[in-house]
């Protein structure tokens, strides 16, 4: 897994877990209140998805994710000189959109597990996964527009633009699964839409709610966009080589779904014997009627070819590069020094995270 040295000494003093916990603590009550607006059974289905209850409706403390986006939204408000609490509606709106996308993506991808639990469509059926996802998206915009300020209107425009790009990215991702070859540039564009757009919105929406001008908001978006690409590059590595005990997904999960993720695309683009053999196997896989019954050894062999062709190392390097570009973007504006250090520390966390 890629490692990134601290950019400045102040980063060493940042407690990233405390930042993540602040985001979770401040956003969760508002998030729960928003979900409570949904009519039954959507409120229960959403509560299960967020990990607040189990499949039988009993209270649960299941892992609800790292809360990176809420943490960024609160820091974003502080970057504009506003209290962190100013960013709470933005943090919750971004979380709602993110989870709308997860509900739909799990269904489209046929994923049966998320965070070590059965996915919503597996427990409650495809119809509920679609309906609850739609409802979360509507709630996100409702929460922002209820604020009723000019800044809230600006924030809503950024969120809806990010959502449209996120949907573009998912459409690209699905279409690429049926193509024999995808270029590295196409893959980066897809991942910039699918992951980078919403992370970019998270790290600018609090600033907008806090009255920031477009220059600051756009700079923070640039940081978030490149951080999203670094985040997705690490996810792509975990999607092939991640430990199922840590990721909550099957071994070789992205290979099972024929995803054209960065390691695969980079390996196919590299040339050489391993690249050629990988291309032949993946082309045959696309036509195979027995693909779903492939053994662990067959997927392991494809992962080994990806690594031999250089796809794993290239993706690791790309995560580092995108991380560096994200940090460099912050140099374009004046920021409180503690906010700059915290944004840098969160970027480091994203790239070196284990799951």
LINMO-V26912 format. One line per field, one symbol per residue. ss: DSSP state (2 for helix, 1 for strand, 0 for the rest). phi: phi as a letter, one per 30 degrees, with the letter a starting at -180 (. if undefined). psi: psi as a letter, one per 30 degrees, with the letter a starting at -180 (. if undefined). A space follows every 10 residues. Layout:
ss->???
phi->???
psi->???
This chain:
ss->0000000022 2220022222 2222222222 2222200000 0222222222 0010000010 0000000222 2222222220 0002222222 2222222222 2222222220 0011001102 2222022222 2222222222 2222200002 2222222222 2222222222 2222222000 0002222222 2222222222 2222222220 0002222222 2222222222 2222222222 2002222000 0022220000 0222222222 0022222222 2222222000 2220022222 2222222200 2222222222 2222222222 2200002222 2222222222 22000
phi->.dbbdedbed ddcdcddddd ddeddddddd dddddddddd cddddddded idbcdcideb cdecjdidde eddddedddc icdedddeed eddddddede ddeddedddi dcbbhibdde dddcjedddd ddedddddde dedddddicd dddddddddd dddddededd ddeddddccd bbdedddddd ddddcddddd dedbdddddd jddddddddd ddeddddddd edddeddddc cddedcdibd dhedddchdd dedddddddd ijdddddded ddddedcddc edcddedddd dddddddddj dddddddded ddeddddded ddbdbeddde dddddddedd dceca
psi->kkkklkelff effkjeeeee eeeeeeeeee eeeeeffklk geeeeeeeef gflafggkkl hlkglfheee eeeeeeeffg gllefffeee eeeeeeeefe eeeeeeeefg kfkkhglkle feefleeeee eeeeeeeeee eeeeffegle eeeeeeeeee eeeeeeeeee eeeeeffgke kkleeeeeee eeeeeeeeee eegfeeeefg gkleeeeeee eeeeeeeeee eeeeeeeffe glkefefgll kheeefghki leeeeeefff lleeeeeeee eeeeeffkfg efgkleeeee eeeeeeeefg eeeeeeeeee eeeeeeeeef fflkkkeeee eeeeeeeeee fglf.
